[in-house]
Amino acid sequence: EAQVTQNPRYLITVTGKKLTVTCSQNMNHEYMSWYRQDPGLGLRQIYYSMNVEVTDKGDVPEGYKVSRKEKRNFPLILESPSPNQTSLYFCASSFGRNYEQYFGPGTRLTVT
Amino acid sequence: EDQVTQSPEALRLQEGESSSLNCSYTVSGLRGLFWYRQDPGKGPEFLFTLYSAGEEKEKERLKATLTKKESFLHITAPKPEDSATYLCAVLSYNQGGKLIFGQGTELSVKP
């Protein structure tokens, strides 16, 4: 089944404790992206990658890191999480930037 | 600065009552405009892509149209299962692969 998977789905952590949210797709997509969704602010793009080893900042990259060493994986790294990074995170992938994106199920992160 | 604004923020309809959702955009060169549907607690689900003014796409009770400044999502004779948040997003030529989403319209269809 074609899908985008994210892990974990739910995470509660403390300020400053490094964490990684994994994202994997099995559709051989070149384009992958991370978003955060907050009430009243909608979906905002954090980082995107148009191919392996190519990443670019979205609208809200501060406090996040990404890497794209393999085509199928695009992990999101929070080196020192803060409470303002409490949010619902979505990973997405597509054949290219001009094409529709397939979204993962979301990761709900709470930073205390 | 590229911007996307959706209206209304929320819309309540009776089953069968047709209406339209609006997505206004300001971008320096539109590469593509996307419509997604999002159910509570789930990831957005793709509906349509529009690339140029005058283009129209249809799927069941939904029809998306595009002008040089805005896009409409027309919902004809909606059913309760059409209740969801509808998101609009734009991709511009000057922003590489950056996608900008509007804040969405929350649609509720009552039987």
Interface residues (C-beta under 8 A of the other chain):
Chain A: V4 Y31 S33 Y35 G40 L41 G42 L43 R44 Q45 Y48 M50 D56 G58 D59 F90 A92 R97 N98 Y99 E100 Q101 Y102 F103 G104 P105 G106
Chain B: R31 G32 F34 G41 K42 G43 P44 E45 F46 T49 Y51 L87 A89 L91 G96 G97 K98 L99 I100 F101 G102 Q103 G104
